[in-house]
Amino acid sequence: MRPASWRGVPFFIDEAGGEVGRRYEMHEYPQRDTPWAEDLGRAQRRWSLAGYVLGAGYMGTRDRLIAACEQQGTGKLVHPYLGDLTVVCDRFRYRERDGEGGMCRFDLSFAEAGTPGAPWSSRAAGAAIRGAAAALVSVAITAFAGNTFRVAGFQDYVAIDAALDLGRLASILEGLRGPTVQLPEPVSIEARRRILALAILDPASVPPETIAATVCDAVGAFADSVTPASALDGLDALTLVTFAAPPNTTTPGRLQQAENAATLTALVEQAAIAALPGPVSTVPLMVYEDLVAVRTRVVELCDRVLPLATDAVFGAVDEVRTQAIAELNVRGATLQPLRPYSTPFPRPSLTLAQRLYQDPSRDAELVARTGAVHPAFVPESGLVAAG
């Protein structure tokens, strides 16, 4: 046993005890005989000590112990049976009797201090928009695989034309990707694999669900395999892609051919919206105007695809738009707006960066922002980041 003390003030022990266990919230429901004990985690550990101080100078020790118990924050308790504990003293009672001269008894209650801070929640970057995009993919596949896209039971040219449209989409995606040497090779290879899967699809032998899933995968892989700015440009272009219907729609086969083209057009548009989470979460935002530009573009893209959307798809697109705006607002909460600058004559970008920001390393930013034809001749006036 070790001599007991609290914040270095010694005392003697008569009795020591503790309280441990778990926290439960008890739920009892009407018309149900079985309750539910919800486990909320381990309960805070508590210790109680009954002790005393005595001797000719006990009053000084008593006063020091009282002051130690009233001191703010955690302290070290030397427990005679448990050793050193970091605790808080939340209750202290003492008493003195005439029949016990030179002695003060007390009851001390200590509680586990733990670590600072309570559980807190924050928005996980990109999580909400990715969830909304996944929901959009699901409803888009369902809408595509309904009674609208069909090749079975029609002439061969219906399936052939659908396969040609899928091949055209693969070519469009490959053209939008362009050079991809700036990205890791596995990403580029996976994107090409998924895009080429479009070109070998045979609508006559695979279900519509497979076609829709392959289209969504290919569009998503395209967005992942280019820079965020290029992805936004490409997804913008995909919402403008239209697969042409045959000029003559007087026969059932031609009518279905036109319906397949319209359905594929709608699916590509919706797949483009579902691929927004990546670029929205990673596109560089240097100033507040960048945030406004990207946010405006996202709203325009979502609005553009709504005319061909079913009710379920309409709601899913709206949720993607809502979460994308929320994501951008969080990312741009501390962005500064552009501000004008002026100089008597064109200056080198290094000089102007030092003058405006006291940071010459931002010269490339100035060249890009002002559209300077040469780093040595930044225009006399323009708009640059505020700080």
C-alpha positions as CSV (number, residue, x, y, z in Angstrom):
1,M,0.0,0.0,0.0
2,R,1.1,3.5,-0.8
3,P,0.3,6.5,1.4
4,A,-2.7,8.3,0.0
5,S,-2.5,11.9,-1.2
6,W,-4.5,14.3,-3.5
7,R,-2.5,16.9,-5.4
8,G,0.4,16.2,-3.0
9,V,-1.6,16.6,0.2
10,P,-1.3,13.4,2.3
11,F,-4.2,11.8,4.3
12,F,-5.0,8.5,6.0
13,I,-7.6,6.0,4.7
14,D,-10.4,4.2,6.6
15,E,-12.2,2.9,3.5
16,A,-12.0,2.9,-0.3
17,G,-14.6,2.0,-2.9
18,G,-15.4,2.4,-6.6
19,E,-18.1,2.5,-9.1
20,V,-17.7,1.0,-12.6
21,G,-20.0,-0.5,-15.3
22,R,-21.7,0.5,-18.6
23,R,-24.3,3.1,-19.5
24,Y,-27.6,1.8,-20.8
25,E,-30.7,3.5,-22.1
26,M,-33.7,1.4,-21.3
27,H,-36.5,1.3,-23.9
28,E,-39.9,-0.1,-23.1
29,Y,-42.5,-0.2,-25.9
30,P,-46.3,-0.3,-25.8
31,Q,-47.8,-3.7,-26.5
32,R,-44.4,-5.3,-26.3
33,D,-43.3,-7.6,-23.5
34,T,-39.6,-7.5,-24.3
35,P,-37.6,-4.3,-23.5
36,W,-34.4,-3.2,-25.1
37,A,-31.3,-2.1,-23.2
38,E,-29.4,0.1,-25.5
39,D,-25.7,0.1,-24.7
40,L,-24.2,3.6,-24.8
41,G,-20.7,2.7,-23.8
42,R,-18.6,2.3,-20.7
43,A,-19.7,4.4,-17.8
44,Q,-17.3,6.9,-16.2
45,R,-15.2,5.3,-13.5
46,R,-15.6,6.7,-10.0
47,W,-13.8,6.3,-6.7
48,S,-14.8,7.2,-3.2
49,L,-12.4,7.4,-0.2
50,A,-13.3,7.8,3.5
51,G,-10.3,9.1,5.4
52,Y,-9.0,11.5,7.9
53,V,-6.1,13.8,8.9
54,L,-5.0,14.1,12.5
55,G,-2.2,15.5,14.7
56,A,-1.3,18.8,16.3
57,G,-1.2,20.6,12.9
58,Y,-4.2,18.8,11.3
59,M,-6.0,22.1,10.6
60,G,-3.3,23.2,8.2
61,T,-3.5,19.8,6.4
62,R,-7.3,20.0,6.3
63,D,-7.2,23.5,4.8
64,R,-4.6,22.4,2.1
65,L,-6.8,19.4,1.3
66,I,-9.9,21.6,0.9
67,A,-8.0,24.0,-1.3
68,A,-6.7,21.0,-3.5
69,C,-10.3,19.8,-3.9
70,E,-11.5,23.3,-5.0
71,Q,-8.7,23.7,-7.5
72,Q,-9.7,23.7,-11.2
73,G,-8.9,20.9,-13.5
74,T,-7.5,17.4,-13.2
75,G,-5.0,16.3,-10.6
76,K,-3.0,13.2,-9.4
77,L,-4.6,11.0,-6.8
78,V,-2.3,8.5,-5.1
79,H,-4.8,5.7,-4.3
80,P,-3.5,3.3,-1.6
81,Y,-4.8,0.3,-3.6
82,L,-4.7,1.4,-7.2
83,G,-1.7,3.6,-7.5
84,D,-1.5,6.9,-9.4
85,L,-4.8,8.1,-11.1
86,T,-5.5,11.2,-13.1
87,V,-8.9,12.3,-11.8
88,V,-11.1,15.2,-10.9
89,C,-12.6,15.8,-7.5
90,D,-16.3,16.4,-7.8
91,R,-17.3,16.1,-4.2
92,F,-15.7,16.7,-0.8
93,R,-17.3,16.5,2.6
94,Y,-15.6,16.9,5.9
95,R,-16.6,16.9,9.6
96,E,-15.0,17.5,12.9
97,R,-16.2,16.4,16.4
98,D,-15.5,17.7,19.8
99,G,-15.0,14.2,21.0
100,E,-12.2,13.6,18.4
101,G,-9.9,16.5,19.1
102,G,-7.1,17.0,16.6
103,M,-8.8,15.1,13.9
104,C,-10.9,15.9,10.7
105,R,-12.8,13.2,8.8
106,F,-13.8,13.6,5.2
107,D,-15.5,11.8,2.3
108,L,-13.8,12.3,-1.1
109,S,-15.4,11.5,-4.4
110,F,-13.2,11.3,-7.6
111,A,-14.2,10.7,-11.2
112,E,-12.2,9.6,-14.3
113,A,-10.9,12.6,-16.1
114,G,-10.6,11.0,-19.6
115,T,-9.6,13.1,-22.6
116,P,-10.8,16.6,-23.6
117,G,-13.7,17.1,-26.0
118,A,-17.0,15.5,-26.7
119,P,-18.1,13.5,-29.8
120,W,-18.7,15.9,-32.6
121,S,-19.9,15.6,-36.2
122,S,-18.6,17.3,-39.3
123,R,-19.3,17.1,-42.9
124,A,-17.1,14.4,-44.5
125,A,-15.7,16.0,-47.6
126,G,-17.4,14.6,-50.7
127,A,-19.3,11.9,-48.8
128,A,-22.8,13.4,-49.2
129,I,-22.4,14.2,-52.9
130,R,-21.0,10.7,-53.6
131,G,-24.0,9.2,-51.9
132,A,-26.3,11.3,-54.0
133,A,-24.5,10.4,-57.2
134,A,-24.7,6.7,-56.3
135,A,-28.5,7.0,-55.9
136,L,-28.7,8.8,-59.2
137,V,-26.8,6.0,-61.0
138,S,-29.3,3.5,-59.5
139,V,-32.4,5.3,-60.6
140,A,-30.9,6.1,-64.0
141,I,-30.2,2.4,-64.6
142,T,-33.7,1.5,-63.6
143,A,-35.2,4.2,-65.9
144,F,-33.0,3.0,-68.8
145,A,-33.8,-0.7,-68.3
146,G,-37.6,-0.2,-68.2
147,N,-39.8,-0.6,-71.2
148,T,-38.1,2.2,-73.1
149,F,-34.8,0.6,-74.3
150,R,-35.5,-2.6,-76.2
151,V,-34.0,-4.5,-79.1
152,A,-35.6,-7.9,-78.6
153,G,-38.4,-8.6,-81.0
154,F,-37.4,-6.0,-83.5
155,Q,-35.5,-6.1,-86.8
156,D,-31.7,-6.5,-86.6
157,Y,-31.1,-2.9,-87.5
158,V,-32.5,-1.8,-84.2
159,A,-29.8,-3.7,-82.3
160,I,-27.1,-2.7,-84.8
161,D,-28.0,1.0,-84.5
162,A,-27.9,0.8,-80.7
163,A,-24.4,-0.8,-80.8
164,L,-23.2,1.9,-83.2
165,D,-24.4,4.6,-80.7
166,L,-22.5,2.9,-77.9
167,G,-19.4,2.8,-80.1
168,R,-19.9,6.5,-80.9
169,L,-20.1,7.2,-77.2
170,A,-16.8,5.3,-76.6
171,S,-15.1,7.5,-79.3
172,I,-16.5,10.7,-77.8
173,L,-15.1,9.7,-74.4
174,E,-11.7,8.8,-75.8
175,G,-11.6,12.1,-77.6
176,L,-12.5,14.0,-74.5
177,R,-9.8,12.3,-72.5
178,G,-7.0,13.4,-74.8
179,P,-3.4,13.0,-73.5
180,T,-3.4,11.5,-70.0
181,V,0.3,11.4,-69.2
182,Q,-0.2,13.6,-66.2
183,L,-2.2,11.0,-64.3
184,P,-1.1,7.6,-62.8
185,E,-0.9,4.9,-65.4
186,P,-3.3,2.5,-63.6
187,V,-6.1,5.1,-63.6
188,S,-5.6,5.8,-67.3
189,I,-5.6,2.1,-68.1
190,E,-8.7,1.4,-66.1
191,A,-10.5,4.3,-67.8
192,R,-9.6,3.0,-71.2
193,R,-10.7,-0.5,-70.3
194,R,-14.2,0.7,-69.2
195,I,-14.6,3.0,-72.2
196,L,-13.6,0.2,-74.7
197,A,-16.2,-2.0,-73.0
198,L,-18.8,0.2,-74.6
199,A,-17.6,-0.6,-78.1
200,I,-17.9,-4.3,-77.7
201,L,-21.4,-4.3,-76.1
202,D,-23.9,-6.3,-78.1
203,P,-27.4,-4.9,-77.2
204,A,-29.0,-8.1,-78.6
205,S,-27.2,-10.4,-76.2
206,V,-26.9,-8.4,-72.9
207,P,-29.7,-7.0,-70.7
208,P,-30.4,-3.3,-70.6
209,E,-29.2,-3.1,-67.0
210,T,-25.7,-4.2,-68.1
211,I,-25.6,-1.6,-70.9
212,A,-26.7,1.2,-68.5
213,A,-24.2,0.2,-65.9
214,T,-21.4,0.0,-68.5
215,V,-22.3,3.5,-69.7
216,C,-22.2,4.9,-66.2
217,D,-18.9,3.2,-65.4
218,A,-17.3,4.5,-68.6
219,V,-18.4,8.1,-68.0
220,G,-17.3,7.9,-64.3
221,A,-13.9,6.5,-65.4
222,F,-13.4,9.3,-67.9
223,A,-14.0,11.9,-65.1
224,D,-11.5,10.1,-62.9
225,S,-8.8,9.9,-65.6
226,V,-8.5,13.6,-66.4
227,T,-7.8,16.7,-64.4
228,P,-10.8,18.2,-62.5
229,A,-11.1,21.2,-64.9
230,S,-11.0,18.8,-67.9
231,A,-13.5,16.6,-66.3
232,L,-16.0,19.5,-65.8
233,D,-15.4,20.5,-69.5
234,G,-16.0,16.9,-70.6
235,L,-19.1,16.3,-68.5
236,D,-20.5,19.6,-69.8
237,A,-19.9,18.3,-73.4
238,L,-21.6,15.0,-72.6
239,T,-24.8,16.7,-71.5
240,L,-25.0,18.2,-75.0
241,V,-24.5,14.8,-76.8
242,T,-27.6,13.7,-78.7
243,F,-27.9,10.4,-80.5
244,A,-29.9,11.0,-83.7
245,A,-33.2,9.3,-84.4
246,P,-33.9,7.9,-87.9
247,P,-35.7,10.3,-90.2
248,N,-38.6,7.9,-90.9
249,T,-40.4,6.6,-87.8
250,T,-43.5,5.2,-89.4
251,T,-42.8,1.6,-88.5
252,P,-42.6,0.0,-85.1
253,G,-38.9,-0.8,-85.6
254,R,-38.0,2.8,-86.5
255,L,-40.1,4.1,-83.6
256,Q,-38.1,1.8,-81.2
257,Q,-34.9,2.9,-82.8
258,A,-35.8,6.5,-82.1
259,E,-36.8,5.6,-78.6
260,N,-33.5,3.8,-77.9
261,A,-31.6,6.9,-79.1
262,A,-33.5,9.2,-76.8
263,T,-33.1,6.8,-73.9
264,L,-29.4,6.5,-74.4
265,T,-29.1,10.3,-74.7
266,A,-30.9,10.7,-71.4
267,L,-28.7,8.0,-69.7
268,V,-25.5,9.7,-70.9
269,E,-26.7,13.1,-69.5
270,Q,-27.5,11.5,-66.2
271,A,-24.2,9.6,-66.0
272,A,-22.4,12.9,-66.5
273,I,-24.2,14.4,-63.5
274,A,-23.4,11.3,-61.5
275,A,-19.7,11.8,-62.3
276,L,-19.7,15.3,-60.8
277,P,-18.5,14.3,-57.2
278,G,-14.8,13.9,-58.2
279,P,-14.2,17.2,-60.0
280,V,-16.5,19.2,-57.7
281,S,-14.5,17.9,-54.6
282,T,-11.1,18.4,-56.1
283,V,-11.2,21.3,-58.7
284,P,-8.9,24.1,-57.5
285,L,-10.6,27.1,-55.9
286,M,-8.3,30.0,-55.6
287,V,-10.7,32.9,-55.2
288,Y,-14.4,33.4,-54.5
289,E,-15.1,33.9,-58.1
290,D,-13.8,30.4,-58.9
291,L,-16.4,29.0,-56.4
292,V,-19.2,31.0,-58.1
293,A,-18.1,29.9,-61.6
294,V,-18.0,26.2,-60.6
295,R,-21.3,26.4,-58.7
296,T,-23.0,28.1,-61.6
297,R,-21.8,25.5,-64.0
298,V,-23.0,22.6,-61.8
299,V,-26.5,24.2,-61.6
300,E,-26.6,24.7,-65.4
301,L,-25.5,21.1,-66.0
302,C,-28.2,19.7,-63.7
303,D,-30.9,21.9,-65.1
304,R,-29.9,20.9,-68.6
305,V,-30.6,17.2,-68.1
306,L,-34.0,17.5,-66.4
307,P,-36.2,17.6,-69.5
308,L,-35.4,13.9,-70.3
309,A,-35.6,12.8,-66.6
310,T,-38.2,10.6,-65.1
311,D,-39.7,11.6,-61.7
312,A,-37.3,9.4,-59.8
313,V,-34.3,10.7,-61.8
314,F,-35.5,14.3,-61.4
315,G,-35.3,13.9,-57.6
316,A,-31.9,12.2,-57.7
317,V,-30.5,14.9,-60.0
318,D,-31.8,17.6,-57.7
319,E,-30.2,15.9,-54.7
320,V,-26.8,15.8,-56.5
321,R,-27.1,19.5,-57.3
322,T,-28.0,20.3,-53.6
323,Q,-25.1,18.3,-52.2
324,A,-22.7,19.7,-54.8
325,I,-23.6,23.3,-53.9
326,A,-23.2,22.4,-50.2
327,E,-19.8,20.8,-50.9
328,L,-18.6,23.9,-52.8
329,N,-19.8,26.2,-50.1
330,V,-17.8,24.3,-47.5
331,R,-14.7,24.3,-49.6
332,G,-15.0,28.0,-50.4
333,A,-16.0,29.3,-47.0
334,T,-12.7,31.2,-46.5
335,L,-12.0,32.2,-50.1
336,Q,-11.3,35.9,-50.8
337,P,-12.8,37.7,-53.9
338,L,-10.8,39.2,-56.7
339,R,-9.6,42.7,-56.4
340,P,-8.3,45.2,-59.1
341,Y,-4.7,46.3,-59.3
342,S,-3.0,48.9,-61.4
343,T,0.6,49.7,-62.2
344,P,2.1,52.6,-64.3
345,F,3.6,50.1,-66.8
346,P,3.8,46.3,-67.4
347,R,5.9,44.6,-64.8
348,P,7.5,41.2,-64.5
349,S,5.3,38.7,-62.7
350,L,8.0,38.1,-60.0
351,T,8.0,41.8,-59.2
352,L,4.3,42.1,-59.1
353,A,3.9,39.0,-57.0
354,Q,6.3,40.4,-54.5
355,R,4.5,43.8,-54.5
356,L,1.0,42.4,-54.2
357,Y,1.6,39.3,-52.0
358,Q,5.1,39.6,-50.6
359,D,5.5,36.1,-52.2
360,P,7.3,35.9,-55.5
361,S,6.4,32.2,-55.8
362,R,2.9,33.3,-56.8
363,D,4.1,34.7,-60.1
364,A,2.6,31.9,-62.2
365,E,-0.8,32.5,-60.6
366,L,-0.6,36.2,-61.7
367,V,0.3,35.2,-65.3
368,A,-2.6,32.8,-65.5
369,R,-5.1,35.2,-63.8
370,T,-4.2,38.2,-65.9
371,G,-3.7,36.4,-69.2
372,A,-0.2,37.9,-69.7
373,V,1.4,37.0,-73.0
374,H,4.8,36.8,-71.3
375,P,5.8,36.6,-67.6
376,A,8.0,39.7,-68.0
377,F,5.1,41.8,-69.1
378,V,2.1,41.5,-66.8
379,P,-0.6,44.0,-67.9
380,E,-0.8,47.4,-66.2
381,S,-4.3,46.5,-64.7
382,G,-6.5,43.6,-64.0
383,L,-8.1,41.4,-61.4
384,V,-6.1,39.3,-59.0
385,A,-6.7,37.3,-55.8
386,A,-7.1,39.6,-52.8
387,G,-4.6,37.8,-50.6
